[in-house]
């Protein structure tokens, strides 16, 4: 059974969390650790949680909630435990933690020219297997084309942008605002 602990600089697995952030996500996906910690410490509705199987560190999540929309900013599991069901257990935990929330996340869009296209497909299929579907739009953030996925709900582009505005604050949001693109139906 998984258990969680809030991530702080003083926790014993802080360096593992930081290392996982910098190895599981590309540089263009990484938010500065100081910003993640600052938001959690200073604002409501930001959660930064480490996941454990008994006492073994498995991974972490970072969520931002605005109204009745919770955005899964990060979900990462250690490389040596991937494929063992922990990611699905973490997603189940997220659903149980936010039972009345609409859940939203991003994943890289498929790109046949990308070196990591196989990983992109695996990640997207993982989320599809766990009940996520494409939203009616996608986004471009920091040069990355991302699919917006939702769990049994819909979200508007305005609600989606509101999450990023809350995360970055009004001033930084003007520099890091996602570009919305209507999704083409397949």
C-alpha positions in Angstrom: 0.0 0.0 0.0 1.4 3.4 -1.0 1.7 6.2 1.5 2.6 9.9 0.9 4.6 12.5 2.7 4.8 16.2 1.8 8.0 17.2 0.1 10.2 19.7 1.9 13.9 20.6 1.8 14.2 18.9 5.3 12.8 15.5 4.3 15.3 12.6 4.1 14.5 11.9 0.4 14.6 15.5 -0.8 17.8 14.9 -2.9 16.2 11.8 -4.4 13.1 13.9 -5.3 15.2 16.6 -6.9 17.3 14.1 -8.8 14.2 12.4 -10.1 12.7 15.7 -11.3 15.9 16.4 -13.3 16.2 12.9 -14.7 12.6 12.0 -15.4 11.7 15.2 -17.3 13.5 17.0 -20.1 15.1 20.3 -19.3 12.2 22.2 -21.1 9.7 20.4 -18.8 11.5 21.2 -15.5 10.2 24.0 -13.3 12.8 25.2 -10.8 12.7 23.4 -7.5 12.6 26.7 -5.6 9.4 27.7 -7.4 7.7 24.3 -6.7 8.6 24.6 -3.0 7.8 28.3 -2.8 4.3 27.8 -4.2 3.6 24.9 -1.8 4.8 26.8 1.2 3.1 30.1 0.4 -0.2 29.3 -1.4 -3.2 27.0 -0.8 -4.0 24.3 -3.4 -0.5 23.3 -4.3 0.6 19.8 -3.3 4.0 18.3 -3.6 3.9 14.7 -2.4 6.5 11.9 -2.2 5.2 8.3 -2.6 6.5 5.4 -0.7 5.9 1.6 -0.7 6.4 1.1 3.1 9.7 3.0 3.5 10.9 2.7 -0.1 10.8 6.0 -2.0 8.9 5.4 -5.3 8.3 8.8 -6.8 6.4 12.0 -6.5 3.5 14.2 -7.8 3.0 17.9 -7.9 -0.6 19.2 -8.3 -2.2 22.6 -8.6 -5.9 23.1 -8.0 -7.9 26.1 -9.2 -11.6 25.9 -8.5 -12.8 22.3 -9.3 -9.9 21.6 -11.7 -6.8 19.8 -10.4 -3.8 19.8 -12.8 -1.2 17.0 -12.4 1.9 19.0 -13.1 4.3 16.2 -12.4 4.1 12.4 -11.9 7.4 10.6 -11.7 8.5 7.2 -10.6 12.0 6.0 -10.1 13.4 4.2 -13.2 13.9 0.9 -11.3 10.2 0.7 -10.4 8.6 1.7 -13.7 6.4 -0.9 -15.2 5.5 -2.4 -11.8 2.1 -0.7 -11.4 3.2 2.2 -9.2 2.2 4.8 -11.7 -1.3 3.5 -11.9 -1.5 3.2 -8.1 -0.4 6.9 -7.9 -3.1 7.9 -10.4 -5.7 6.0 -8.3 -4.5 7.8 -5.2 -4.8 11.2 -7.0 -8.4 10.3 -8.0 -9.2 9.4 -4.4 -7.5 12.5 -3.0 -9.4 14.8 -5.3 -12.7 12.9 -5.7 -14.8 15.9 -6.8 -12.2 17.5 -9.0 -11.8 17.5 -12.7 -8.3 16.1 -13.4 -6.1 17.4 -16.2 -2.5 16.8 -17.3 -0.2 17.2 -20.3 1.9 14.8 -22.2 4.2 15.3 -25.2 2.4 14.9 -28.5 3.6 12.2 -30.8 6.3 13.3 -33.2 7.8 10.8 -35.6 10.9 13.1 -35.9 11.5 13.2 -32.1 14.2 10.9 -30.7 11.9 10.1 -27.8 8.8 9.3 -29.8 8.5 5.8 -28.5 8.6 7.1 -24.9 5.9 9.7 -25.8 3.7 6.9 -27.1 4.2 4.8 -24.0 3.4 7.7 -21.7 0.3 8.7 -23.6 -0.9 5.1 -23.7 -0.3 4.7 -20.0 -2.6 7.7 -19.3 -5.2 6.3 -21.7 -5.2 2.9 -19.9 -5.8 4.9 -16.7 -8.9 6.6 -18.0 -7.6 9.8 -19.5 -8.8 11.1 -22.8 -7.8 14.0 -25.1 -9.2 17.4 -24.4 -10.7 19.5 -27.2 -7.4 21.4 -27.5 -3.7 21.0 -27.2 -1.1 23.5 -26.1 2.4 24.6 -26.8 4.6 25.4 -23.8 8.2 26.3 -23.9 8.4 25.1 -27.5 6.8 21.7 -26.7 3.6 20.6 -28.4 1.6 18.9 -25.7 -1.6 17.0 -25.6 -4.0 18.0 -22.9 -5.6 15.0 -21.3 -8.5 14.9 -18.9 -10.0 12.2 -16.6 -13.7 11.7 -17.4 -14.4 15.4 -17.8 -13.9 18.4 -20.0 -12.0 21.5 -19.3 -12.0 24.8 -21.2 -8.9 26.5 -22.5 -9.6 29.4 -20.1 -9.7 27.0 -17.1 -6.5 25.4 -18.3 -4.7 28.8 -18.7 -6.0 29.7 -15.2 -3.9 26.9 -13.7 -0.7 28.2 -15.3 -1.5 31.7 -14.2 -1.9 30.5 -10.6 1.3 28.5 -10.8 3.5 31.3 -12.3 1.7 34.3 -10.9 0.5 37.1 -13.1 3.8 38.6 -14.0 5.7 35.4 -15.0 2.5 34.1 -16.7 2.9 36.8 -19.3 6.3 35.1 -20.3 5.3 31.5 -19.9 1.6 31.5 -21.1 0.8 28.3 -23.0 -0.4 28.7 -26.5 -3.8 27.0 -27.1 -4.4 25.0 -30.3 -7.8 23.4 -31.1 -7.4 19.6 -31.4 -8.0 18.0 -34.8 -10.5 15.2 -34.5 -9.1 11.8 -35.7 
